[in-house]
Amino acid sequence: MKELLRTMGWPVVCGVLLALLIIQQFPEWLGLPAHDIVLREVSEPRSGMGLVSYSRGVERASPAVANIYTSKAADGAMRDYSDSLSSPNPTQSSLGSAVILNPEGYLLTNNHVIAGADEIQVALKDGREALATVIGADPETDLAVLKIDLPNLPSITIDSREQQRIGDVVMAIGNPFGLGQTVTMGIISATGRNQLGLNTYEDFIQTDAAINQGNSGGALIDAEGNLIGINTAIFSQAGAAQGIGFAIPVQLAVEVMQAIIQHGHVIRGWLGVAVQPMTPELAESFGLEVSQGIVVTSLYRNGPAWNAGLLPGDVILRINDQPTTSGRQAMNQVARAKPGDSIQLEVLRSGQPVSLSAEVAVRPSFQN
Protein backbone atom coordinates (compact mmCIF):
# COMPACT_ATOMS: atom_id res chain seq x y z
CA MET A 1 0.00 0.00 0.00
CA LYS A 2 2.79 2.35 0.89
CA GLU A 3 4.50 1.55 -2.36
CA LEU A 4 1.29 2.36 -4.26
CA LEU A 5 0.92 5.75 -2.55
CA ARG A 6 4.59 6.55 -3.20
CA THR A 7 4.13 5.67 -6.85
CA MET A 8 0.95 7.75 -7.38
CA GLY A 9 1.86 10.73 -5.11
CA TRP A 10 3.97 12.77 -7.50
CA PRO A 11 1.53 12.48 -10.46
CA VAL A 12 -1.34 13.62 -8.20
CA VAL A 13 0.61 16.61 -6.89
CA CYS A 14 1.68 17.62 -10.38
CA GLY A 15 -1.90 17.29 -11.63
CA VAL A 16 -3.24 19.54 -8.87
CA LEU A 17 -0.60 22.19 -9.54
CA LEU A 18 -1.34 22.06 -13.28
CA ALA A 19 -5.08 22.45 -12.62
CA LEU A 20 -4.48 25.48 -10.39
CA LEU A 21 -2.27 27.05 -13.06
CA ILE A 22 -4.94 26.53 -15.73
CA ILE A 23 -7.64 28.05 -13.48
CA GLN A 24 -5.40 31.05 -12.79
CA GLN A 25 -4.45 31.70 -16.40
CA PHE A 26 -7.60 30.55 -18.25
CA PRO A 27 -10.59 30.80 -15.86
CA GLU A 28 -13.01 31.17 -18.79
CA TRP A 29 -12.33 27.48 -19.71
CA LEU A 30 -14.21 26.53 -16.54
CA GLY A 31 -16.91 29.17 -16.92
CA LEU A 32 -15.28 31.53 -14.37
CA PRO A 33 -15.00 35.31 -15.00
CA ALA A 34 -11.78 36.35 -16.70
CA HIS A 35 -9.27 38.61 -14.91
CA ASP A 36 -9.22 42.11 -16.37
CA ILE A 37 -5.51 42.86 -16.00
CA VAL A 38 -3.90 45.56 -18.12
CA LEU A 39 -0.20 46.26 -17.85
CA ARG A 40 0.95 49.73 -18.84
CA GLU A 41 3.82 52.09 -18.28
CA VAL A 42 2.99 55.05 -16.02
CA SER A 43 4.19 58.20 -17.77
CA GLU A 44 2.19 60.70 -15.67
CA PRO A 45 1.46 61.00 -11.95
CA ARG A 46 -1.55 58.93 -10.95
CA SER A 47 -4.60 60.87 -9.83
CA GLY A 48 -4.57 61.61 -6.11
CA MET A 49 -0.95 60.58 -5.62
CA GLY A 50 0.61 64.05 -5.96
CA LEU A 51 3.48 65.20 -8.10
CA VAL A 52 6.57 63.09 -8.69
CA SER A 53 8.73 66.20 -9.23
CA TYR A 54 8.35 69.90 -8.56
CA SER A 55 10.99 70.90 -11.10
CA ARG A 56 8.51 72.62 -13.42
CA GLY A 57 7.29 74.90 -10.66
CA VAL A 58 10.86 75.74 -9.69
CA GLU A 59 11.80 76.40 -13.33
CA ARG A 60 8.88 78.83 -13.64
CA ALA A 61 9.66 80.77 -10.48
CA SER A 62 13.43 80.70 -9.99
CA PRO A 63 14.43 83.15 -12.77
CA ALA A 64 12.42 85.85 -10.96
CA VAL A 65 14.18 85.31 -7.62
CA ALA A 66 17.27 87.49 -7.31
CA ASN A 67 20.17 87.68 -4.88
CA ILE A 68 20.68 90.91 -2.94
CA TYR A 69 24.09 92.19 -1.91
CA THR A 70 24.18 95.31 0.24
CA SER A 71 27.14 97.23 1.56
CA LYS A 72 27.82 100.08 3.95
CA ALA A 73 30.64 102.54 4.09
CA ALA A 74 33.59 101.38 6.19
CA ASP A 75 36.46 103.69 7.18
CA GLY A 76 35.31 106.29 4.67
CA ALA A 77 35.39 103.94 1.67
CA MET A 78 32.91 101.63 0.04
CA ARG A 79 33.61 97.95 0.53
CA ASP A 80 33.52 95.55 -2.38
CA TYR A 81 30.58 93.17 -2.57
CA SER A 82 31.67 89.87 -1.11
CA ASP A 83 30.34 86.57 0.06
CA SER A 84 29.70 86.45 3.78
CA LEU A 85 31.63 83.17 4.02
CA SER A 86 34.88 84.79 2.99
CA SER A 87 34.39 88.42 4.03
CA PRO A 88 36.86 89.49 6.75
CA ASN A 89 34.22 91.88 8.11
CA PRO A 90 30.77 90.52 7.27
CA THR A 91 29.02 93.14 9.39
CA GLN A 92 29.73 95.61 6.59
CA SER A 93 28.22 93.44 3.86
CA SER A 94 24.99 91.46 3.92
CA LEU A 95 23.14 89.02 1.74
CA GLY A 96 19.48 88.47 1.07
CA SER A 97 16.98 87.75 -1.65
CA ALA A 98 14.28 89.55 -3.62
CA VAL A 99 11.46 88.69 -6.02
CA ILE A 100 10.80 90.39 -9.37
CA LEU A 101 7.06 91.16 -9.49
CA ASN A 102 6.84 92.61 -12.98
CA PRO A 103 8.99 93.07 -16.11
CA GLU A 104 9.34 96.80 -15.38
CA GLY A 105 11.90 95.91 -12.74
CA TYR A 106 10.05 96.26 -9.42
CA LEU A 107 11.24 93.85 -6.76
CA LEU A 108 9.94 92.99 -3.30
CA THR A 109 12.29 92.19 -0.44
CA ASN A 110 12.41 92.59 3.33
CA ASN A 111 13.08 95.99 4.82
CA HIS A 112 15.62 94.49 7.21
CA VAL A 113 17.62 93.21 4.21
CA ILE A 114 18.25 96.68 2.78
CA ALA A 115 17.86 98.96 5.83
CA GLY A 116 20.81 101.32 6.20
CA ALA A 117 22.56 100.12 3.04
CA ASP A 118 24.59 102.59 0.99
CA GLU A 119 24.40 100.48 -2.16
CA ILE A 120 22.23 97.56 -3.16
CA GLN A 121 23.30 95.21 -5.92
CA VAL A 122 20.86 92.76 -7.48
CA ALA A 123 22.19 89.59 -9.11
CA LEU A 124 19.83 87.65 -11.37
CA LYS A 125 19.89 83.92 -11.97
CA ASP A 126 20.90 84.50 -15.61
CA GLY A 127 24.12 86.18 -14.46
CA ARG A 128 23.15 89.83 -14.98
CA GLU A 129 23.68 92.37 -12.22
CA ALA A 130 22.38 95.88 -11.58
CA LEU A 131 22.39 98.51 -8.86
CA ALA A 132 18.93 98.93 -7.32
CA THR A 133 17.06 102.05 -6.32
CA VAL A 134 14.94 101.96 -3.16
CA ILE A 135 11.43 103.09 -4.10
CA GLY A 136 10.21 102.90 -0.53
CA ALA A 137 10.01 100.75 2.57
CA ASP A 138 7.41 99.81 5.15
CA PRO A 139 9.03 98.79 8.45
CA GLU A 140 5.63 97.92 9.94
CA THR A 141 5.33 94.93 7.59
CA ASP A 142 9.11 94.57 7.02
CA LEU A 143 8.75 95.04 3.26
CA ALA A 144 10.68 97.17 0.79
CA VAL A 145 10.32 97.86 -2.93
CA LEU A 146 13.38 98.10 -5.19
CA LYS A 147 13.74 99.06 -8.85
CA ILE A 148 16.33 97.90 -11.37
CA ASP A 149 16.76 98.91 -14.99
CA LEU A 150 17.45 95.87 -17.17
CA PRO A 151 15.74 94.65 -20.35
CA ASN A 152 13.74 91.46 -20.73
CA LEU A 153 13.30 90.83 -17.05
CA PRO A 154 11.51 87.69 -15.86
CA SER A 155 8.63 88.06 -13.42
CA ILE A 156 6.88 85.66 -11.10
CA THR A 157 3.23 84.63 -11.25
CA ILE A 158 1.04 85.20 -8.20
CA ASP A 159 -1.34 82.77 -6.54
CA SER A 160 -4.73 84.47 -6.60
CA ARG A 161 -6.20 82.51 -3.69
CA GLU A 162 -6.81 84.67 -0.64
CA GLN A 163 -6.20 81.87 1.84
CA GLN A 164 -3.61 79.14 1.68
CA ARG A 165 -4.32 75.66 3.01
CA ILE A 166 -2.49 73.95 5.82
CA GLY A 167 -0.74 70.92 4.36
CA ASP A 168 -0.12 72.43 0.91
CA VAL A 169 3.35 71.71 -0.47
CA VAL A 170 5.50 74.86 -0.71
CA MET A 171 9.09 75.68 -1.64
CA ALA A 172 11.38 78.45 -0.46
CA ILE A 173 13.76 79.96 -3.02
CA GLY A 174 16.58 82.22 -1.95
CA ASN A 175 20.30 82.67 -1.39
CA PRO A 176 21.10 81.05 1.97
CA PHE A 177 24.53 81.85 3.42
CA GLY A 178 25.65 83.26 0.06
CA LEU A 179 25.89 79.79 -1.47
CA GLY A 180 23.79 80.74 -4.49
CA GLN A 181 20.17 80.14 -5.37
CA THR A 182 18.77 77.22 -3.41
CA VAL A 183 15.36 75.55 -3.17
CA THR A 184 13.98 73.90 -0.04
CA MET A 185 10.64 72.10 0.29
CA GLY A 186 8.05 71.65 3.02
CA ILE A 187 4.39 72.26 3.72
CA ILE A 188 2.29 75.08 5.12
CA SER A 189 2.23 74.38 8.85
CA ALA A 190 -0.16 77.18 9.84
CA THR A 191 -1.69 80.41 8.57
CA GLY A 192 -2.62 83.70 10.18
CA ARG A 193 0.27 83.64 12.65
CA ASN A 194 0.50 86.90 14.60
CA GLN A 195 1.53 88.32 17.96
CA LEU A 196 5.09 87.16 17.28
CA GLY A 197 6.57 90.59 17.99
CA LEU A 198 8.25 90.78 14.59
CA ASN A 199 6.15 93.45 12.87
CA THR A 200 3.34 95.82 13.71
CA TYR A 201 1.10 94.15 11.13
CA GLU A 202 1.47 90.37 11.22
CA ASP A 203 -0.44 87.72 9.27
CA PHE A 204 2.27 85.16 8.59
CA ILE A 205 2.24 81.88 6.71
CA GLN A 206 4.17 79.34 8.79
CA THR A 207 6.15 76.66 6.94
CA ASP A 208 8.65 73.93 7.69
CA ALA A 209 10.50 74.56 4.41
CA ALA A 210 14.02 75.50 5.50
CA ILE A 211 14.52 79.28 5.59
CA ASN A 212 18.09 80.22 6.49
CA GLN A 213 20.11 83.41 6.63
CA GLY A 214 20.08 84.92 3.16
CA ASN A 215 16.60 83.59 2.36
CA SER A 216 14.98 86.75 3.71
CA GLY A 217 13.09 88.54 0.95
CA GLY A 218 12.98 85.42 -1.21
CA ALA A 219 9.98 83.60 -2.64
CA LEU A 220 7.70 81.08 -1.03
CA ILE A 221 6.01 79.33 -3.95
CA ASP A 222 3.41 76.62 -4.42
CA ALA A 223 3.99 73.37 -6.32
CA GLU A 224 3.16 75.07 -9.63
CA GLY A 225 5.63 77.92 -9.13
CA ASN A 226 3.19 80.66 -8.12
CA LEU A 227 4.26 83.15 -5.46
CA ILE A 228 2.34 82.80 -2.21
CA GLY A 229 4.61 84.68 0.20
CA ILE A 230 7.81 86.61 0.90
CA ASN A 231 10.12 84.70 3.26
CA THR A 232 10.83 86.84 6.28
CA ALA A 233 11.92 85.15 9.48
CA ILE A 234 12.64 81.92 11.30
CA PHE A 235 12.06 80.82 14.87
CA SER A 236 15.38 79.54 16.05
CA GLN A 237 17.40 79.41 19.24
CA ALA A 238 20.61 78.62 17.37
CA GLY A 239 20.29 80.87 14.29
CA ALA A 240 19.64 77.97 11.91
CA ALA A 241 16.43 76.60 10.43
CA GLN A 242 14.47 74.46 12.88
CA GLY A 243 11.35 73.82 10.85
CA ILE A 244 9.51 77.01 11.84
CA GLY A 245 9.73 79.74 9.21
CA PHE A 246 7.45 82.65 8.43
CA ALA A 247 6.45 84.35 5.18
CA ILE A 248 4.35 87.44 4.49
CA PRO A 249 1.27 86.45 2.41
CA VAL A 250 1.50 87.65 -1.17
CA GLN A 251 -1.82 89.52 -0.99
CA LEU A 252 -0.50 91.76 1.81
CA ALA A 253 2.89 92.10 0.12
CA VAL A 254 1.34 93.23 -3.19
CA GLU A 255 -0.91 95.75 -1.39
CA VAL A 256 2.14 97.26 0.29
CA MET A 257 4.14 97.30 -2.97
CA GLN A 258 1.36 99.06 -4.89
CA ALA A 259 0.98 101.67 -2.14
CA ILE A 260 4.73 102.32 -2.06
CA ILE A 261 4.94 102.67 -5.85
CA GLN A 262 1.97 105.04 -5.86
CA HIS A 263 2.64 107.12 -2.74
CA GLY A 264 6.21 106.34 -1.66
CA HIS A 265 4.86 104.87 1.58
CA VAL A 266 1.85 102.97 2.89
CA ILE A 267 -1.16 105.04 3.93
CA ARG A 268 -3.12 103.24 6.63
CA GLY A 269 -6.43 103.92 8.29
CA TRP A 270 -6.58 104.79 12.00
CA LEU A 271 -9.28 105.27 14.63
CA GLY A 272 -7.15 106.24 17.62
CA VAL A 273 -8.29 103.61 20.06
CA ALA A 274 -6.50 101.10 22.29
CA VAL A 275 -8.23 97.81 23.05
CA GLN A 276 -7.76 94.48 24.80
CA PRO A 277 -9.41 91.09 24.33
CA MET A 278 -12.63 90.29 26.12
CA THR A 279 -12.00 87.60 28.73
CA PRO A 280 -14.44 85.81 31.02
CA GLU A 281 -12.97 87.77 33.94
CA LEU A 282 -13.52 91.11 32.18
CA ALA A 283 -17.02 90.11 31.14
CA GLU A 284 -17.83 89.29 34.76
CA SER A 285 -16.34 92.58 36.01
CA PHE A 286 -18.47 94.50 33.49
CA GLY A 287 -21.51 92.43 34.38
CA LEU A 288 -21.78 91.19 30.80
CA GLU A 289 -22.91 87.83 29.53
CA VAL A 290 -20.82 88.01 26.35
CA SER A 291 -17.31 86.68 25.84
CA GLN A 292 -16.76 88.04 22.32
CA GLY A 293 -15.57 91.40 21.10
CA ILE A 294 -12.78 93.71 22.23
CA VAL A 295 -12.80 96.14 25.15
CA VAL A 296 -11.87 99.81 24.66
CA THR A 297 -9.19 100.71 27.21
CA SER A 298 -8.22 104.22 26.07
CA LEU A 299 -8.79 106.77 23.31
CA TYR A 300 -6.65 109.39 21.62
CA ARG A 301 -8.14 112.79 22.48
CA ASN A 302 -9.88 114.29 19.43
CA GLY A 303 -9.12 111.16 17.41
CA PRO A 304 -11.70 109.56 15.10
CA ALA A 305 -13.04 107.16 17.74
CA TRP A 306 -13.19 109.95 20.35
CA ASN A 307 -15.12 112.19 17.98
CA ALA A 308 -17.48 109.33 17.11
CA GLY A 309 -18.50 109.03 20.78
CA LEU A 310 -16.69 105.80 21.71
CA LEU A 311 -15.95 105.53 25.45
CA PRO A 312 -13.51 103.53 27.58
CA GLY A 313 -15.22 100.35 28.70
CA ASP A 314 -17.24 100.00 25.51
CA VAL A 315 -17.15 96.54 23.96
CA ILE A 316 -16.75 96.63 20.17
CA LEU A 317 -18.67 93.65 18.81
CA ARG A 318 -18.58 94.30 15.07
CA ILE A 319 -16.80 96.60 12.60
CA ASN A 320 -18.61 97.05 9.29
CA ASP A 321 -20.72 93.95 10.04
CA GLN A 322 -17.63 91.80 10.65
CA PRO A 323 -17.26 90.25 14.14
CA THR A 324 -14.25 91.50 16.06
CA THR A 325 -12.27 88.49 17.22
CA SER A 326 -9.09 90.25 18.36
CA GLY A 327 -7.49 93.65 18.60
CA ARG A 328 -4.99 92.76 15.88
CA GLN A 329 -7.73 91.63 13.50
CA ALA A 330 -9.60 94.89 14.14
CA MET A 331 -6.44 96.95 13.66
CA ASN A 332 -5.73 95.25 10.33
CA GLN A 333 -9.31 95.81 9.21
CA VAL A 334 -9.16 99.52 10.02
CA ALA A 335 -5.68 99.85 8.51
CA ARG A 336 -6.99 98.64 5.15
CA ALA A 337 -9.70 101.31 5.12
CA LYS A 338 -9.05 104.52 3.22
CA PRO A 339 -8.74 107.77 5.17
CA GLY A 340 -12.06 109.58 4.92
CA ASP A 341 -14.11 106.37 4.80
CA SER A 342 -16.83 105.85 7.39
CA ILE A 343 -16.65 102.77 9.59
CA GLN A 344 -19.72 101.45 11.38
CA LEU A 345 -19.16 100.24 14.93
CA GLU A 346 -21.55 98.00 16.83
CA VAL A 347 -20.84 98.53 20.52
CA LEU A 348 -22.11 97.16 23.81
CA ARG A 349 -22.22 99.88 26.47
CA SER A 350 -23.35 98.98 29.97
CA GLY A 351 -25.11 95.99 28.50
CA GLN A 352 -26.97 98.04 25.89
CA PRO A 353 -26.29 98.01 22.12
CA VAL A 354 -25.02 101.25 20.59
CA SER A 355 -24.30 102.00 16.93
CA LEU A 356 -21.59 104.53 16.06
CA SER A 357 -20.03 105.86 12.87
CA ALA A 358 -16.38 106.93 12.80
CA GLU A 359 -14.46 108.63 10.00
CA VAL A 360 -11.14 106.94 9.34
CA ALA A 361 -8.04 109.14 9.61
CA VAL A 362 -4.43 108.65 8.52
CA ARG A 363 -2.23 106.75 10.93
CA PRO A 364 -0.21 109.48 12.75
CA SER A 365 3.19 107.98 12.00
CA PHE A 366 2.64 108.94 8.33
CA GLN A 367 1.45 112.46 9.00
CA ASN A 368 3.89 115.29 8.35
C-alpha positions as CSV (number, residue, x, y, z in Angstrom):
1,M,0.0,0.0,0.0
2,K,2.8,2.4,0.9
3,E,4.5,1.6,-2.4
4,L,1.3,2.4,-4.3
5,L,0.9,5.7,-2.6
6,R,4.6,6.5,-3.2
7,T,4.1,5.7,-6.9
8,M,0.9,7.8,-7.4
9,G,1.9,10.7,-5.1
10,W,4.0,12.8,-7.5
11,P,1.5,12.5,-10.5
12,V,-1.3,13.6,-8.2
13,V,0.6,16.6,-6.9
14,C,1.7,17.6,-10.4
15,G,-1.9,17.3,-11.6
16,V,-3.2,19.5,-8.9
17,L,-0.6,22.2,-9.5
18,L,-1.3,22.1,-13.3
19,A,-5.1,22.4,-12.6
20,L,-4.5,25.5,-10.4
21,L,-2.3,27.1,-13.1
22,I,-4.9,26.5,-15.7
23,I,-7.6,28.0,-13.5
24,Q,-5.4,31.0,-12.8
25,Q,-4.5,31.7,-16.4
26,F,-7.6,30.6,-18.3
27,P,-10.6,30.8,-15.9
28,E,-13.0,31.2,-18.8
29,W,-12.3,27.5,-19.7
30,L,-14.2,26.5,-16.5
31,G,-16.9,29.2,-16.9
32,L,-15.3,31.5,-14.4
33,P,-15.0,35.3,-15.0
34,A,-11.8,36.3,-16.7
35,H,-9.3,38.6,-14.9
36,D,-9.2,42.1,-16.4
37,I,-5.5,42.9,-16.0
38,V,-3.9,45.6,-18.1
39,L,-0.2,46.3,-17.9
40,R,0.9,49.7,-18.8
41,E,3.8,52.1,-18.3
42,V,3.0,55.0,-16.0
43,S,4.2,58.2,-17.8
44,E,2.2,60.7,-15.7
45,P,1.5,61.0,-11.9
46,R,-1.5,58.9,-11.0
47,S,-4.6,60.9,-9.8
48,G,-4.6,61.6,-6.1
49,M,-0.9,60.6,-5.6
50,G,0.6,64.0,-6.0
51,L,3.5,65.2,-8.1
52,V,6.6,63.1,-8.7
53,S,8.7,66.2,-9.2
54,Y,8.4,69.9,-8.6
55,S,11.0,70.9,-11.1
56,R,8.5,72.6,-13.4
57,G,7.3,74.9,-10.7
58,V,10.9,75.7,-9.7
59,E,11.8,76.4,-13.3
60,R,8.9,78.8,-13.6
61,A,9.7,80.8,-10.5
62,S,13.4,80.7,-10.0
63,P,14.4,83.2,-12.8
64,A,12.4,85.9,-11.0
65,V,14.2,85.3,-7.6
66,A,17.3,87.5,-7.3
67,N,20.2,87.7,-4.9
68,I,20.7,90.9,-2.9
69,Y,24.1,92.2,-1.9
70,T,24.2,95.3,0.2
71,S,27.1,97.2,1.6
72,K,27.8,100.1,4.0
73,A,30.6,102.5,4.1
74,A,33.6,101.4,6.2
75,D,36.5,103.7,7.2
76,G,35.3,106.3,4.7
77,A,35.4,103.9,1.7
78,M,32.9,101.6,0.0
79,R,33.6,98.0,0.5
80,D,33.5,95.6,-2.4
81,Y,30.6,93.2,-2.6
82,S,31.7,89.9,-1.1
83,D,30.3,86.6,0.1
84,S,29.7,86.5,3.8
85,L,31.6,83.2,4.0
86,S,34.9,84.8,3.0
87,S,34.4,88.4,4.0
88,P,36.9,89.5,6.7
89,N,34.2,91.9,8.1
90,P,30.8,90.5,7.3
91,T,29.0,93.1,9.4
92,Q,29.7,95.6,6.6
93,S,28.2,93.4,3.9
94,S,25.0,91.5,3.9
95,L,23.1,89.0,1.7
96,G,19.5,88.5,1.1
97,S,17.0,87.7,-1.7
98,A,14.3,89.6,-3.6
99,V,11.5,88.7,-6.0
100,I,10.8,90.4,-9.4
101,L,7.1,91.2,-9.5
102,N,6.8,92.6,-13.0
103,P,9.0,93.1,-16.1
104,E,9.3,96.8,-15.4
105,G,11.9,95.9,-12.7
106,Y,10.0,96.3,-9.4
107,L,11.2,93.9,-6.8
108,L,9.9,93.0,-3.3
109,T,12.3,92.2,-0.4
110,N,12.4,92.6,3.3
111,N,13.1,96.0,4.8
112,H,15.6,94.5,7.2
113,V,17.6,93.2,4.2
114,I,18.3,96.7,2.8
115,A,17.9,99.0,5.8
116,G,20.8,101.3,6.2
117,A,22.6,100.1,3.0
118,D,24.6,102.6,1.0
119,E,24.4,100.5,-2.2
120,I,22.2,97.6,-3.2
121,Q,23.3,95.2,-5.9
122,V,20.9,92.8,-7.5
123,A,22.2,89.6,-9.1
124,L,19.8,87.6,-11.4
125,K,19.9,83.9,-12.0
126,D,20.9,84.5,-15.6
127,G,24.1,86.2,-14.5
128,R,23.2,89.8,-15.0
129,E,23.7,92.4,-12.2
130,A,22.4,95.9,-11.6
131,L,22.4,98.5,-8.9
132,A,18.9,98.9,-7.3
133,T,17.1,102.1,-6.3
134,V,14.9,102.0,-3.2
135,I,11.4,103.1,-4.1
136,G,10.2,102.9,-0.5
137,A,10.0,100.8,2.6
138,D,7.4,99.8,5.1
139,P,9.0,98.8,8.5
140,E,5.6,97.9,9.9
141,T,5.3,94.9,7.6
142,D,9.1,94.6,7.0
143,L,8.7,95.0,3.3
144,A,10.7,97.2,0.8
145,V,10.3,97.9,-2.9
146,L,13.4,98.1,-5.2
147,K,13.7,99.1,-8.9
148,I,16.3,97.9,-11.4
149,D,16.8,98.9,-15.0
150,L,17.5,95.9,-17.2
151,P,15.7,94.7,-20.4
152,N,13.7,91.5,-20.7
153,L,13.3,90.8,-17.0
154,P,11.5,87.7,-15.9
155,S,8.6,88.1,-13.4
156,I,6.9,85.7,-11.1
157,T,3.2,84.6,-11.3
158,I,1.0,85.2,-8.2
159,D,-1.3,82.8,-6.5
160,S,-4.7,84.5,-6.6
161,R,-6.2,82.5,-3.7
162,E,-6.8,84.7,-0.6
163,Q,-6.2,81.9,1.8
164,Q,-3.6,79.1,1.7
165,R,-4.3,75.7,3.0
166,I,-2.5,74.0,5.8
167,G,-0.7,70.9,4.4
168,D,-0.1,72.4,0.9
169,V,3.4,71.7,-0.5
170,V,5.5,74.9,-0.7
171,M,9.1,75.7,-1.6
172,A,11.4,78.5,-0.5
173,I,13.8,80.0,-3.0
174,G,16.6,82.2,-1.9
175,N,20.3,82.7,-1.4
176,P,21.1,81.1,2.0
177,F,24.5,81.9,3.4
178,G,25.7,83.3,0.1
179,L,25.9,79.8,-1.5
180,G,23.8,80.7,-4.5
181,Q,20.2,80.1,-5.4
182,T,18.8,77.2,-3.4
183,V,15.4,75.5,-3.2
184,T,14.0,73.9,0.0
185,M,10.6,72.1,0.3
186,G,8.0,71.6,3.0
187,I,4.4,72.3,3.7
188,I,2.3,75.1,5.1
189,S,2.2,74.4,8.8
190,A,-0.2,77.2,9.8
191,T,-1.7,80.4,8.6
192,G,-2.6,83.7,10.2
193,R,0.3,83.6,12.6
194,N,0.5,86.9,14.6
195,Q,1.5,88.3,18.0
196,L,5.1,87.2,17.3
197,G,6.6,90.6,18.0
198,L,8.3,90.8,14.6
199,N,6.2,93.5,12.9
200,T,3.3,95.8,13.7
201,Y,1.1,94.1,11.1
202,E,1.5,90.4,11.2
203,D,-0.4,87.7,9.3
204,F,2.3,85.2,8.6
205,I,2.2,81.9,6.7
206,Q,4.2,79.3,8.8
207,T,6.2,76.7,6.9
208,D,8.7,73.9,7.7
209,A,10.5,74.6,4.4
210,A,14.0,75.5,5.5
211,I,14.5,79.3,5.6
212,N,18.1,80.2,6.5
213,Q,20.1,83.4,6.6
214,G,20.1,84.9,3.2
215,N,16.6,83.6,2.4
216,S,15.0,86.7,3.7
217,G,13.1,88.5,0.9
218,G,13.0,85.4,-1.2
219,A,10.0,83.6,-2.6
220,L,7.7,81.1,-1.0
221,I,6.0,79.3,-3.9
222,D,3.4,76.6,-4.4
223,A,4.0,73.4,-6.3
224,E,3.2,75.1,-9.6
225,G,5.6,77.9,-9.1
226,N,3.2,80.7,-8.1
227,L,4.3,83.2,-5.5
228,I,2.3,82.8,-2.2
229,G,4.6,84.7,0.2
230,I,7.8,86.6,0.9
231,N,10.1,84.7,3.3
232,T,10.8,86.8,6.3
233,A,11.9,85.1,9.5
234,I,12.6,81.9,11.3
235,F,12.1,80.8,14.9
236,S,15.4,79.5,16.1
237,Q,17.4,79.4,19.2
238,A,20.6,78.6,17.4
239,G,20.3,80.9,14.3
240,A,19.6,78.0,11.9
241,A,16.4,76.6,10.4
242,Q,14.5,74.5,12.9
243,G,11.4,73.8,10.9
244,I,9.5,77.0,11.8
245,G,9.7,79.7,9.2
246,F,7.4,82.7,8.4
247,A,6.4,84.3,5.2
248,I,4.3,87.4,4.5
249,P,1.3,86.4,2.4
250,V,1.5,87.6,-1.2
251,Q,-1.8,89.5,-1.0
252,L,-0.5,91.8,1.8
253,A,2.9,92.1,0.1
254,V,1.3,93.2,-3.2
255,E,-0.9,95.7,-1.4
256,V,2.1,97.3,0.3
257,M,4.1,97.3,-3.0
258,Q,1.4,99.1,-4.9
259,A,1.0,101.7,-2.1
260,I,4.7,102.3,-2.1
261,I,4.9,102.7,-5.8
262,Q,2.0,105.0,-5.9
263,H,2.6,107.1,-2.7
264,G,6.2,106.3,-1.7
265,H,4.9,104.9,1.6
266,V,1.9,103.0,2.9
267,I,-1.2,105.0,3.9
268,R,-3.1,103.2,6.6
269,G,-6.4,103.9,8.3
270,W,-6.6,104.8,12.0
271,L,-9.3,105.3,14.6
272,G,-7.1,106.2,17.6
273,V,-8.3,103.6,20.1
274,A,-6.5,101.1,22.3
275,V,-8.2,97.8,23.1
276,Q,-7.8,94.5,24.8
277,P,-9.4,91.1,24.3
278,M,-12.6,90.3,26.1
279,T,-12.0,87.6,28.7
280,P,-14.4,85.8,31.0
281,E,-13.0,87.8,33.9
282,L,-13.5,91.1,32.2
283,A,-17.0,90.1,31.1
284,E,-17.8,89.3,34.8
285,S,-16.3,92.6,36.0
286,F,-18.5,94.5,33.5
287,G,-21.5,92.4,34.4
288,L,-21.8,91.2,30.8
289,E,-22.9,87.8,29.5
290,V,-20.8,88.0,26.4
291,S,-17.3,86.7,25.8
292,Q,-16.8,88.0,22.3
293,G,-15.6,91.4,21.1
294,I,-12.8,93.7,22.2
295,V,-12.8,96.1,25.2
296,V,-11.9,99.8,24.7
297,T,-9.2,100.7,27.2
298,S,-8.2,104.2,26.1
299,L,-8.8,106.8,23.3
300,Y,-6.7,109.4,21.6
301,R,-8.1,112.8,22.5
302,N,-9.9,114.3,19.4
303,G,-9.1,111.2,17.4
304,P,-11.7,109.6,15.1
305,A,-13.0,107.2,17.7
306,W,-13.2,110.0,20.4
307,N,-15.1,112.2,18.0
308,A,-17.5,109.3,17.1
309,G,-18.5,109.0,20.8
310,L,-16.7,105.8,21.7
311,L,-16.0,105.5,25.4
312,P,-13.5,103.5,27.6
313,G,-15.2,100.3,28.7
314,D,-17.2,100.0,25.5
315,V,-17.2,96.5,24.0
316,I,-16.7,96.6,20.2
317,L,-18.7,93.7,18.8
318,R,-18.6,94.3,15.1
319,I,-16.8,96.6,12.6
320,N,-18.6,97.0,9.3
321,D,-20.7,93.9,10.0
322,Q,-17.6,91.8,10.6
323,P,-17.3,90.3,14.1
324,T,-14.2,91.5,16.1
325,T,-12.3,88.5,17.2
326,S,-9.1,90.2,18.4
327,G,-7.5,93.6,18.6
328,R,-5.0,92.8,15.9
329,Q,-7.7,91.6,13.5
330,A,-9.6,94.9,14.1
331,M,-6.4,97.0,13.7
332,N,-5.7,95.3,10.3
333,Q,-9.3,95.8,9.2
334,V,-9.2,99.5,10.0
335,A,-5.7,99.9,8.5
336,R,-7.0,98.6,5.2
337,A,-9.7,101.3,5.1
338,K,-9.0,104.5,3.2
339,P,-8.7,107.8,5.2
340,G,-12.1,109.6,4.9
341,D,-14.1,106.4,4.8
342,S,-16.8,105.9,7.4
343,I,-16.7,102.8,9.6
344,Q,-19.7,101.5,11.4
345,L,-19.2,100.2,14.9
346,E,-21.5,98.0,16.8
347,V,-20.8,98.5,20.5
348,L,-22.1,97.2,23.8
349,R,-22.2,99.9,26.5
350,S,-23.4,99.0,30.0
351,G,-25.1,96.0,28.5
352,Q,-27.0,98.0,25.9
353,P,-26.3,98.0,22.1
354,V,-25.0,101.2,20.6
355,S,-24.3,102.0,16.9
356,L,-21.6,104.5,16.1
357,S,-20.0,105.9,12.9
358,A,-16.4,106.9,12.8
359,E,-14.5,108.6,10.0
360,V,-11.1,106.9,9.3
361,A,-8.0,109.1,9.6
362,V,-4.4,108.6,8.5
363,R,-2.2,106.8,10.9
364,P,-0.2,109.5,12.7
365,S,3.2,108.0,12.0
366,F,2.6,108.9,8.3
367,Q,1.5,112.5,9.0
368,N,3.9,115.3,8.3
